[in-house]
Amino acid sequence: MQIDSIPSGADAKTSLGPGCRTPCSVSVPAENFTVTYTLNRFQPLTVPVQVINIPGDFSTPASTSIDPNPVVGELQPAGPPPKAARKPMRPKKPKPKPAAAAPAASPFPTPAAPAPAPTR
């Protein structure tokens, strides 16, 4: 059975055991299986493969068909790597409110206190 991938150079492993680096070919028993592709910076991909046994009769011999053949996996680029886990953030402490500022000195003189009333 022929195995290929887009892009080439992926590791392909069948669920029945045999594997290879694409493009390649492997021999597998006549039963259904899957091919799993892996390649750095690409998402893994699994492709199901059906093995169809066609019984023969008096005029034709029995045969086996593999679908799909060749088995081709089109790998999708992996997303960006996950960001490193951040340390949990501590709740922010409220900032202390500034103390009430003393009134600024006035550029005007302080008014004089009223003179005491004359006594009689």
C-alpha positions, 0 to 999 in steps of 0.5 A: 500500500502506498502512503504519502503526505502533504507536505512530504516527510511526515512519519506515518504509522498504521494502526496495525503496526507498520510505519514509515516516513512519507512517501513510502509503502508498507505491507498490511494484512487485509483488514480495516485500519488507520494511518496516523501522520505526525510532523513537527509544526503540523497538527497530527492527522489520522486517515481511516482506510477500508480494505474491501475483499471482493469474492471471486467466482468461476470466471474471476479470482478473489481480490482485495481493494484498499480505499483510499489508495494511495493513502494521502494525508494533508497536514495542517500547520499547527497554531502558535505554541501555547504561551508559558503559564503566568504566575497567578496575579495577586489582587492589587492593594488599593493605593493609600489616599493622599492625606488632605493637604493643608490649605495653601498660604493665601497671598492676601493678609489675614483680616484683623479681628474686630476691635472690642466694643467700647464699654460704658 
